[in-house]
Amino acid sequence: MSATSVSVTDDVVREIGEQVSLALRRHFPKLGGTPLDFTNGILLYQAHLGMSVSSSEIRLQDASERAPNEVGVYVIKHKGKVVYVGRAIEDRLSQSTKGLRKRLGEHARGAKTSSQGLDKYRNDKDTTAEFYRTGSGAAAKNLEAELIDKYDPPENKRKEKADPSGVVKDASKRITGNIIGGIASDVAVFACGGAAWEIRDAYRNPDTMPLLDRCKRLISEIWERIKFSLKDRSLREIGSEIFTGVVSALAAPLKMATAAIGKIISVLRRLWMEFVDGKIKSLADLIAACLKALVVVASAAVALLLEGELRPLMTPIPGGNVLAAIIAAVVAGVMIAISNRCIDGIVRALFGMLSAGTRARLRRQEIQRVCEEAIPQLIEDRERLQALVDSHFAEREALLDATFEDMQSARKNQDFDGFLKSLITLNEAYGKILPWASFDEFDEFMLDDSQTLKL
């Protein structure tokens, strides 16, 4: 078996485990717990024993004292009827009150973060809260979606039918708050660091810059940082909201479950922020991750349709409904695993072709740029070289003409010294030196038997 097939098998097993877990919790919500992982026998055994979730029911007004400081899902009831389902996933170690106790306490006292539709129930003695310990935020989200689908609470429906203008206002407030908060945090850190550096540098180098100039420089740099942070934060937050809005608009016609839409929007928003922050290194990785997220939602929809078709056929069989859900979940897991592999291959191939074409185009542009810069310089250098050659040869020609005329004149006048002088000038022009400066030296050389004449 190849390494690739082993990896595909692992993916299939993991996805099947998660999809089967979701299907089981849809039929048995109180199972809760983390998604089934066939590679982790301990968690699987705990889920089988029902140890991963427990449930209790208390009066809503007693929640701030009796609810646990744990992550989980809560169901608010009035006279036994479910009116609202929510989740509590805040679990910071530094907090003394967190999780279910914190969230149910907010509902009990009517905090701003509480749903306004619960105002008429919170002080009623017949209002109770049932809660489920899930152990993780992911399990809480899945269980919340299943319970909403099961009970169809009126206050959750009211929350979903919010005024579109309120959505725009909320988005604007969210964008503005995130931008202002991000800029304030970034600039505060930058300003404190800059002030500390200026103080340290002024202490070490007191004569390099006056204190007033240092203050001006610090203020100028802080202003530049504010402008940079404003641009950066605005791009990130507005881009994220637009991206989320587009995905919501595309997902709405599909009539997917509310939990599925919320999950895909959350995932795509996180992927966009990771791309902006540089954690996702390339556009190809972003597209592949988004497509995989969409495949998960599409596979879930296919699983629901398949389960609906199988259920009538398996109703006569004991446990047929659960068996139909498991079969549909297995199919969804296989679809997700195989689709992810196909997405990776297709995106890699497409961007490989695009990158190869891009590299060739950039190479051609680089060559063209070099040629555009080099050719005029080469032409200019050639012209200068030609001018130097012409000037050199003109000088040599003039020198030779003058020298030969002097030699001709000296020969006619029998001026031996003049002839020798012209000959010396000619040799010096070509970097040579005659060994004789006069005919007397030449005669002495010729009469000396120890000397050798080289022609």
Order of alpha helices (4+ residues) and beta strands (2+ residues): alpha-alpha-beta-alpha-beta-beta-alpha-beta-alpha-alpha-alpha-alpha-alpha-alpha-alpha-alpha-alpha
